[in-house]
Each structure stands twice: as structure tokens, then as C-alpha cells.
């Protein structure tokens, strides 16, 4: 017996028909706390002395923001000229 969700799951083609995110861009604001929490969690595991945690995790979060922005800008330029 087939599940009632099977036709919906079979019809989903992620790269051809992506799921809509709505008209609001408020979900992008969740990127900031996500990056901060990931950098704090990563540095908590890696550091021997937790007194360095705020500075090191801030540096890592800043690096993530910069490189994600550069990647987004690069992909945006690629879509303009491709």
C-alpha cells in the first residue's frame, strides 16, 4: 500500500522545482545567529583555553560572513554574465 505522501515526494525535483520561500526575506536574518552559534560551538571544542573563546569565535564568525558574502557576490556575477 502506498503512502498518501508518496505522490508529493515523487513530484519534488529540488533543482528543477525548488520549494518556495515566500515573499518575505526575513528568513535571511536567521543566518546571523546561525553563524555565531556555529562559530562558538566549533571554537568551544577546539580551544584549550576558553578565555580566548569570545575573540576567536568572533574572528571565525567574521571570516564566515566575509567568505559567504564573497561567494554570494561571485555567484551573482556569474548569473549576470552566464
N, CA, C and O atoms as CSV, one atom per row, in Angstrom:
chain,resi,resn,atom,element,x,y,z
A,1,UNK,N,N,0.839,-1.181,0.000
A,1,UNK,CA,C,0.000,0.000,0.000
A,1,UNK,C,C,0.888,1.249,0.000
A,1,UNK,O,O,1.879,1.322,0.727
A,2,UNK,N,N,0.518,2.215,-0.818
A,2,UNK,CA,C,1.334,3.410,-0.970
A,2,UNK,C,C,0.886,4.501,0.008
A,2,UNK,O,O,-0.306,4.686,0.257
A,3,UNK,N,N,1.839,5.189,0.533
A,3,UNK,CA,C,1.566,6.281,1.464
A,3,UNK,C,C,0.885,7.442,0.734
A,3,UNK,O,O,1.135,7.648,-0.453
A,4,UNK,N,N,0.032,8.200,1.424
A,4,UNK,CA,C,-0.598,9.344,0.759
A,4,UNK,C,C,0.390,10.467,0.410
A,4,UNK,O,O,0.090,11.321,-0.424
A,5,UNK,N,N,1.554,10.463,1.044
A,5,UNK,CA,C,2.568,11.473,0.727
A,5,UNK,C,C,3.459,11.087,-0.450
A,5,UNK,O,O,4.221,11.915,-0.948
A,6,UNK,N,N,3.369,9.851,-0.889
A,6,UNK,CA,C,4.251,9.375,-1.955
A,6,UNK,C,C,4.137,10.194,-3.235
A,6,UNK,O,O,5.173,10.540,-3.802
A,7,UNK,N,N,2.938,10.528,-3.726
A,7,UNK,CA,C,2.895,11.343,-4.955
A,7,UNK,C,C,3.546,12.714,-4.790
A,7,UNK,O,O,4.161,13.228,-5.725
A,8,UNK,N,N,3.412,13.309,-3.600
A,8,UNK,CA,C,4.045,14.608,-3.378
A,8,UNK,C,C,5.562,14.494,-3.346
A,8,UNK,O,O,6.266,15.346,-3.888
A,9,UNK,N,N,6.064,13.443,-2.712
A,9,UNK,CA,C,7.512,13.262,-2.628
A,9,UNK,C,C,8.109,12.896,-3.979
A,9,UNK,O,O,9.227,13.298,-4.297
A,10,UNK,N,N,7.372,12.141,-4.765
A,10,UNK,CA,C,7.871,11.769,-6.082
A,10,UNK,C,C,7.837,12.951,-7.049
A,10,UNK,O,O,8.620,12.999,-7.998
A,11,UNK,N,N,6.942,13.897,-6.814
A,11,UNK,CA,C,6.832,15.056,-7.696
A,11,UNK,C,C,7.870,16.129,-7.372
A,11,UNK,O,O,8.059,17.055,-8.161
A,12,UNK,N,N,8.534,16.024,-6.245
A,12,UNK,CA,C,9.501,17.047,-5.828
A,12,UNK,C,C,10.828,16.839,-6.534
A,12,UNK,O,O,11.479,15.808,-6.363
A,13,UNK,N,N,11.227,17.825,-7.328
A,13,UNK,CA,C,12.514,17.811,-8.021
A,13,UNK,C,C,13.294,19.034,-7.551
A,13,UNK,O,O,13.057,20.135,-8.048
A,14,UNK,N,N,14.230,18.868,-6.596
A,14,UNK,CA,C,14.815,20.014,-5.898
A,14,UNK,C,C,15.487,21.056,-6.782
A,14,UNK,O,O,15.312,22.250,-6.540
A,15,UNK,N,N,16.231,20.665,-7.773
A,15,UNK,CA,C,16.962,21.651,-8.562
A,15,UNK,C,C,16.152,22.179,-9.736
A,15,UNK,O,O,16.488,23.216,-10.308
A,16,UNK,N,N,15.097,21.478,-10.093
A,16,UNK,CA,C,14.243,21.926,-11.194
A,16,UNK,C,C,13.078,22.755,-10.669
A,16,UNK,O,O,12.777,23.818,-11.210
A,17,UNK,N,N,12.422,22.271,-9.616
A,17,UNK,CA,C,11.283,22.958,-8.998
A,17,UNK,C,C,11.578,23.183,-7.520
A,17,UNK,O,O,11.088,22.420,-6.688
A,18,UNK,N,N,12.361,24.202,-7.161
A,18,UNK,CA,C,12.683,24.404,-5.744
A,18,UNK,C,C,11.454,24.815,-4.951
A,18,UNK,O,O,10.494,25.356,-5.501
A,19,UNK,N,N,11.496,24.550,-3.653
A,19,UNK,CA,C,10.396,24.931,-2.783
A,19,UNK,C,C,10.350,26.449,-2.648
A,19,UNK,O,O,11.395,27.093,-2.557
A,20,UNK,N,N,9.162,27.021,-2.635
A,20,UNK,CA,C,9.077,28.477,-2.479
A,20,UNK,C,C,9.435,28.900,-1.053
A,20,UNK,O,O,9.120,28.199,-0.091
A,21,UNK,N,N,10.088,30.038,-0.930
A,21,UNK,CA,C,10.429,30.547,0.397
A,21,UNK,C,C,9.515,31.685,0.806
A,21,UNK,O,O,9.684,32.260,1.881
A,22,UNK,N,N,8.552,32.016,-0.034
A,22,UNK,CA,C,7.611,33.075,0.295
A,22,UNK,C,C,8.077,34.423,-0.212
A,22,UNK,O,O,9.139,34.545,-0.822
A,23,UNK,N,N,7.276,35.416,0.046
A,23,UNK,CA,C,7.590,36.765,-0.420
A,23,UNK,C,C,8.485,37.522,0.548
A,23,UNK,O,O,9.019,38.575,0.199
A,24,UNK,N,N,8.654,37.010,1.745
A,24,UNK,CA,C,9.437,37.695,2.761
A,24,UNK,C,C,10.878,37.191,2.758
A,24,UNK,O,O,11.134,36.003,2.561
A,25,UNK,N,N,11.794,38.095,2.977
A,25,UNK,CA,C,13.202,37.716,3.085
A,25,UNK,C,C,13.649,37.679,4.539
A,25,UNK,O,O,14.843,37.765,4.824
A,26,UNK,N,N,12.708,37.553,5.449
A,26,UNK,CA,C,13.047,37.549,6.875
A,26,UNK,C,C,13.852,36.315,7.264
A,26,UNK,O,O,14.568,36.343,8.265
A,27,UNK,N,N,13.751,35.240,6.501
A,27,UNK,CA,C,14.490,34.020,6.829
A,27,UNK,C,C,15.993,34.232,6.702
A,27,UNK,O,O,16.769,33.494,7.310
A,28,UNK,N,N,16.415,35.220,5.928
A,28,UNK,CA,C,17.842,35.503,5.771
A,28,UNK,C,C,18.431,36.015,7.084
A,28,UNK,O,O,19.620,35.829,7.342
A,29,UNK,N,N,17.615,36.655,7.911
A,29,UNK,CA,C,18.093,37.172,9.196
A,29,UNK,C,C,18.510,36.046,10.136
A,29,UNK,O,O,19.271,36.279,11.075
A,30,UNK,N,N,18.029,34.840,9.899
A,30,UNK,CA,C,18.417,33.705,10.733
A,30,UNK,C,C,19.842,33.246,10.451
A,30,UNK,O,O,20.405,32.461,11.214
A,31,UNK,N,N,20.426,33.729,9.363
A,31,UNK,CA,C,21.799,33.375,9.013
A,31,UNK,C,C,22.789,33.923,10.040
A,31,UNK,O,O,23.790,33.275,10.345
A,32,UNK,N,N,22.516,35.103,10.570
A,32,UNK,CA,C,23.437,35.743,11.519
A,32,UNK,C,C,23.568,34.941,12.815
A,32,UNK,O,O,24.690,34.617,13.202
A,33,UNK,N,N,22.465,34.605,13.506
A,33,UNK,CA,C,22.645,33.799,14.722
A,33,UNK,C,C,23.158,32.395,14.437
A,33,UNK,O,O,23.843,31.803,15.271
A,34,UNK,N,N,22.833,31.859,13.264
A,34,UNK,CA,C,23.341,30.531,12.914
A,34,UNK,C,C,24.862,30.548,12.827
A,34,UNK,O,O,25.522,29.668,13.379
A,35,UNK,N,N,25.416,31.526,12.151
A,35,UNK,CA,C,26.875,31.628,12.014
A,35,UNK,C,C,27.528,31.842,13.371
A,35,UNK,O,O,28.557,31.234,13.666
A,36,UNK,N,N,26.946,32.695,14.195
A,36,UNK,CA,C,27.523,32.961,15.515
A,36,UNK,C,C,27.512,31.704,16.377
A,36,UNK,O,O,28.508,31.389,17.028
A,37,UNK,N,N,26.400,30.988,16.385
A,37,UNK,CA,C,26.317,29.774,17.202
A,37,UNK,C,C,27.248,28.676,16.700
A,37,UNK,O,O,27.844,27.955,17.501
A,38,UNK,N,N,27.376,28.543,15.397
A,38,UNK,CA,C,28.288,27.535,14.847
A,38,UNK,C,C,29.734,27.883,15.191
A,38,UNK,O,O,30.512,26.997,15.547
A,39,UNK,N,N,30.101,29.150,15.089
A,39,UNK,CA,C,31.486,29.525,15.405
A,39,UNK,C,C,31.790,29.350,16.889
A,39,UNK,O,O,32.892,28.929,17.241
A,40,UNK,N,N,30.843,29.662,17.759
A,40,UNK,CA,C,31.061,29.460,19.198
A,40,UNK,C,C,31.168,27.971,19.513
A,40,UNK,O,O,32.038,27.562,20.282
A,41,UNK,N,N,30.292,27.161,18.927
A,41,UNK,CA,C,30.339,25.717,19.189
A,41,UNK,C,C,31.644,25.108,18.683
A,41,UNK,O,O,32.255,24.289,19.368
A,42,UNK,N,N,32.071,25.508,17.484
A,42,UNK,CA,C,33.308,24.972,16.920
A,42,UNK,C,C,34.517,25.364,17.766
A,42,UNK,O,O,35.362,24.525,18.075
A,43,UNK,N,N,34.595,26.629,18.134
A,43,UNK,CA,C,35.746,27.085,18.914
A,43,UNK,C,C,35.721,26.535,20.336
A,43,UNK,O,O,36.781,26.355,20.936
A,44,UNK,N,N,34.546,26.265,20.888
A,44,UNK,CA,C,34.468,25.654,22.216
A,44,UNK,C,C,35.110,24.277,22.210
A,44,UNK,O,O,35.757,23.882,23.179
A,45,UNK,N,N,34.932,23.554,21.126
A,45,UNK,CA,C,35.509,22.211,21.020
A,45,UNK,C,C,37.014,22.279,20.757
A,45,UNK,O,O,37.768,21.466,21.291
A,46,UNK,N,N,37.455,23.229,19.949
A,46,UNK,CA,C,38.846,23.261,19.503
A,46,UNK,C,C,39.822,23.950,20.459
A,46,UNK,O,O,41.000,23.596,20.485
A,47,UNK,N,N,39.358,24.920,21.239
A,47,UNK,CA,C,40.284,25.686,22.083
A,47,UNK,C,C,40.638,24.938,23.363
A,47,UNK,O,O,39.806,24.236,23.937
A,48,UNK,N,N,41.878,25.097,23.797
A,48,UNK,CA,C,42.299,24.536,25.085
A,48,UNK,C,C,41.964,25.493,26.224
A,48,UNK,O,O,41.591,25.063,27.315
A,49,UNK,N,N,42.099,26.784,25.968
A,49,UNK,CA,C,41.841,27.804,26.985
A,49,UNK,C,C,40.598,28.601,26.571
A,49,UNK,O,O,40.624,29.314,25.568
A,50,UNK,N,N,39.522,28.481,27.335
A,50,UNK,CA,C,38.265,29.114,26.959
A,50,UNK,C,C,38.246,30.620,27.199
A,50,UNK,O,O,37.263,31.279,26.862
A,51,UNK,N,N,39.298,31.173,27.767
A,51,UNK,CA,C,39.371,32.627,27.892
A,51,UNK,C,C,39.508,33.289,26.526
A,51,UNK,O,O,39.173,34.463,26.365
A,52,UNK,N,N,39.996,32.546,25.549
A,52,UNK,CA,C,40.144,33.065,24.188
A,52,UNK,C,C,38.869,32.913,23.362
A,52,UNK,O,O,38.820,33.363,22.217
A,53,UNK,N,N,37.850,32.294,23.920
A,53,UNK,CA,C,36.643,31.949,23.158
A,53,UNK,C,C,35.947,33.149,22.522
A,53,UNK,O,O,35.656,33.083,21.328
A,54,UNK,N,N,35.660,34.232,23.226
A,54,UNK,CA,C,34.929,35.330,22.571
A,54,UNK,C,C,35.673,35.925,21.370
A,54,UNK,O,O,35.076,36.177,20.323
A,55,UNK,N,N,36.972,36.146,21.533
A,55,UNK,CA,C,37.745,36.745,20.441
A,55,UNK,C,C,37.886,35.798,19.257
A,55,UNK,O,O,37.694,36.198,18.109
A,56,UNK,N,N,38.218,34.551,19.536
A,56,UNK,CA,C,38.422,33.579,18.459
A,56,UNK,C,C,37.116,33.267,17.726
A,56,UNK,O,O,37.113,33.133,16.502
A,57,UNK,N,N,36.015,33.151,18.458
A,57,UNK,CA,C,34.745,32.853,17.790
A,57,UNK,C,C,34.249,34.067,17.000
A,57,UNK,O,O,33.603,33.903,15.965
A,58,UNK,N,N,34.540,35.282,17.473
A,58,UNK,CA,C,34.175,36.477,16.704
A,58,UNK,C,C,34.971,36.552,15.405
A,58,UNK,O,O,34.432,36.926,14.364
A,59,UNK,N,N,36.245,36.198,15.468
A,59,UNK,CA,C,37.074,36.184,14.259
A,59,UNK,C,C,36.552,35.146,13.273
A,59,UNK,O,O,36.453,35.420,12.078
A,60,UNK,N,N,36.221,33.963,13.765
A,60,UNK,CA,C,35.702,32.917,12.886
A,60,UNK,C,C,34.367,33.327,12.276
A,60,UNK,O,O,34.144,33.107,11.085
A,61,UNK,N,N,33.478,33.915,13.066
A,61,UNK,CA,C,32.187,34.361,12.544
A,61,UNK,C,C,32.388,35.429,11.468
A,61,UNK,O,O,31.710,35.410,10.441
A,62,UNK,N,N,33.309,36.350,11.700
A,62,UNK,CA,C,33.594,37.387,10.708
A,62,UNK,C,C,34.145,36.780,9.419
A,62,UNK,O,O,33.776,37.211,8.327
A,63,UNK,N,N,35.018,35.794,9.535
A,63,UNK,CA,C,35.542,35.116,8.349
A,63,UNK,C,C,34.427,34.420,7.577
A,63,UNK,O,O,34.397,34.472,6.348
A,64,UNK,N,N,33.518,33.774,8.284
A,64,UNK,CA,C,32.402,33.098,7.620
A,64,UNK,C,C,31.535,34.116,6.889
A,64,UNK,O,O,31.150,33.889,5.742
A,65,UNK,N,N,31.220,35.245,7.548
A,65,UNK,CA,C,30.408,36.279,6.901
A,65,UNK,C,C,31.090,36.820,5.648
A,65,UNK,O,O,30.443,37.005,4.618
A,66,UNK,N,N,32.385,37.072,5.735
A,66,UNK,CA,C,33.109,37.631,4.591
A,66,UNK,C,C,33.134,36.646,3.430
A,66,UNK,O,O,32.847,37.020,2.293
A,67,UNK,N,N,33.473,35.395,3.705
A,67,UNK,CA,C,33.579,34.428,2.617
A,67,UNK,C,C,32.219,34.034,2.050
A,67,UNK,O,O,32.116,33.756,0.855
A,68,UNK,N,N,31.184,34.003,2.868
A,68,UNK,CA,C,29.839,33.737,2.341
A,68,UNK,C,C,29.364,34.911,1.486
A,68,UNK,O,O,28.710,34.712,0.462
A,69,UNK,N,N,29.691,36.126,1.905
A,69,UNK,CA,C,29.356,37.295,1.087
A,69,UNK,C,C,30.103,37.292,-0.235
A,69,UNK,O,O,29.537,37.622,-1.277
A,70,UNK,N,N,31.381,36.916,-0.191
A,70,UNK,CA,C,32.170,36.842,-1.425
A,70,UNK,C,C,31.634,35.751,-2.349
A,70,UNK,O,O,31.577,35.937,-3.564
A,71,UNK,N,N,31.245,34.618,-1.779
A,71,UNK,CA,C,30.677,33.542,-2.592
A,71,UNK,C,C,29.346,33.970,-3.205
A,71,UNK,O,O,29.077,33.676,-4.370
A,72,UNK,N,N,28.518,34.658,-2.432
A,72,UNK,CA,C,27.232,35.138,-2.952
A,72,UNK,C,C,27.446,36.157,-4.064
A,72,UNK,O,O,26.757,36.121,-5.083
A,73,UNK,N,N,28.400,37.067,-3.871
A,73,UNK,CA,C,28.689,38.067,-4.901
A,73,UNK,C,C,29.236,37.404,-6.164
A,73,UNK,O,O,28.870,37.781,-7.277
A,74,UNK,N,N,30.102,36.425,-5.987
A,74,UNK,CA,C,30.635,35.710,-7.141
A,74,UNK,C,C,29.565,34.961,-7.913
A,74,UNK,O,O,29.559,34.972,-9.144
A,75,UNK,N,N,28.667,34.316,-7.201
A,75,UNK,CA,C,27.572,33.612,-7.876
A,75,UNK,C,C,26.604,34.585,-8.536
A,75,UNK,O,O,26.054,34.290,-9.597
A,76,UNK,N,N,26.394,35.739,-7.915
A,76,UNK,CA,C,25.525,36.749,-8.512
A,76,UNK,C,C,26.124,37.262,-9.826
A,76,UNK,O,O,25.418,37.399,-10.825
A,77,UNK,N,N,27.426,37.542,-9.815
A,77,UNK,CA,C,28.100,37.993,-11.038
A,77,UNK,C,C,28.060,36.894,-12.092
A,77,UNK,O,O,27.869,37.174,-13.275
A,78,UNK,N,N,28.234,35.672,-11.678
A,78,UNK,CA,C,28.180,34.550,-12.615
A,78,UNK,C,C,26.812,34.448,-13.277
A,78,UNK,O,O,26.723,34.177,-14.475
A,79,UNK,N,N,25.748,34.661,-12.512
A,79,UNK,CA,C,24.411,34.584,-13.107
A,79,UNK,C,C,24.116,35.782,-14.007
A,79,UNK,O,O,23.286,35.678,-14.910
A,80,UNK,N,N,24.777,36.913,-13.780
A,80,UNK,CA,C,24.562,38.067,-14.656
A,80,UNK,C,C,25.150,37.840,-16.038
A,80,UNK,O,O,24.549,38.223,-17.042
A,81,UNK,N,N,26.312,37.226,-16.096
A,81,UNK,CA,C,27.024,37.099,-17.359
A,81,UNK,C,C,26.947,35.714,-17.982
A,81,UNK,O,O,27.509,35.495,-19.055
A,82,UNK,N,N,26.284,34.798,-17.354
A,82,UNK,CA,C,26.202,33.435,-17.911
A,82,UNK,C,C,24.943,33.255,-18.730
A,82,UNK,O,O,24.708,32.175,-19.272
